[in-house]
Amino acid sequence: MNLKSLTFTFLLVGLVIVNTHAQGNSDPTAGIAKATDLVNNFYTKLVNLIYAVAGCLAIYGAFRVFSKWQHGDQDTGKAAMAWFGAALFLIVAATVLKAFFSALG
């Protein structure tokens, strides 16, 4: 770990501990549990957003490829693979993100 990430980690842990004491709770595990719940709620919404973006990207890409095909462009196959690859990457990234956070919680 470099110095910046180590400093950021200590700062984040310190803020969680200070926040739990500021709320009158002397048990720091309650603050960590609350932070875990917030992260779990965030990633489910993020995964759904990524799926929506991937769907919109696939539809837009299909129209772009169809337009290129109708105009007789030579690189239709290349464009189709690029759009398909981008949508597939987003779907796989969202699935990996979902599996990663499901394994943690």
C-alpha positions in Angstrom: 0.0 0.0 0.0 1.2 3.4 -0.7 1.2 6.3 1.8 -1.9 8.0 0.3 -4.1 4.9 0.5 -2.9 4.1 4.0 -3.6 7.6 5.2 -7.0 7.5 3.6 -7.8 4.2 5.3 -6.8 5.5 8.7 -8.8 8.7 8.2 -11.9 6.7 7.2 -11.6 4.4 10.2 -11.1 7.4 12.4 -14.2 9.1 11.0 -16.3 6.0 11.6 -15.1 5.8 15.2 -15.6 9.5 15.9 -19.1 9.4 14.3 -20.1 6.5 16.6 -18.9 8.4 19.6 -20.6 11.6 18.5 -23.9 9.8 18.3 -23.6 8.7 21.9 -22.8 5.1 21.0 -19.7 3.7 22.7 -19.8 0.5 20.6 -17.8 1.0 17.4 -19.2 -2.2 15.8 -22.6 -0.5 15.5 -21.1 2.2 13.3 -19.3 -0.4 11.2 -22.6 -2.4 10.9 -24.4 0.8 9.8 -21.7 1.5 7.2 -21.9 -2.1 5.9 -25.7 -1.7 5.5 -25.2 1.6 3.6 -22.6 0.0 1.3 -24.9 -3.0 0.7 -27.8 -0.7 -0.2 -25.5 1.4 -2.5 -24.2 -1.5 -4.5 -27.6 -3.0 -5.2 -28.7 0.3 -6.7 -25.4 0.6 -8.6 -25.8 -2.9 -10.1 -29.3 -2.1 -11.3 -28.0 1.2 -12.8 -25.3 -0.7 -14.6 -27.8 -3.2 -16.0 -30.0 -0.3 -17.2 -27.0 1.5 -18.9 -26.0 -1.8 -20.5 -29.5 -2.3 -21.9 -29.6 1.3 -23.3 -26.1 0.8 -24.7 -27.2 -2.4 -26.4 -30.3 -0.8 -27.9 -28.4 2.2 -29.1 -25.6 0.1 -30.5 -28.1 -2.1 -32.4 -29.6 1.0 -34.1 -26.1 2.3 -35.0 -25.1 -1.1 -36.4 -28.3 -1.3 -38.4 -27.8 2.2 -39.7 -24.2 1.3 -40.8 -25.5 -1.9 -42.4 -28.2 0.0 -44.4 -25.7 2.6 -45.6 -23.4 -0.2 -46.8 -20.4 0.6 -44.6 -17.6 -1.9 -44.7 -16.9 -2.0 -41.0 -20.3 -3.2 -39.8 -19.0 -6.3 -38.2 -16.3 -4.4 -36.4 -18.9 -1.9 -35.1 -21.2 -4.7 -34.0 -18.5 -6.4 -32.1 -17.5 -3.2 -30.4 -21.1 -2.4 -29.2 -21.7 -6.0 -28.2 -18.4 -6.1 -26.3 -19.2 -2.9 -24.4 -22.6 -4.1 -23.4 -21.3 -7.5 -22.4 -18.5 -5.9 -20.4 -21.0 -3.9 -18.4 -23.2 -6.9 -17.7 -20.2 -9.0 -16.6 -18.8 -6.2 -14.4 -22.2 -5.8 -12.7 -22.4 -9.5 -12.1 -18.9 -9.7 -10.7 -19.7 -6.6 -8.5 -22.9 -8.3 -7.2 -21.1 -11.6 -6.5 -18.2 -9.8 -4.7 -20.5 -7.9 -2.4 -22.8 -10.9 -1.8 -19.7 -12.9 -0.7 -18.8 -10.2 1.8 -22.2 -9.8 3.3 
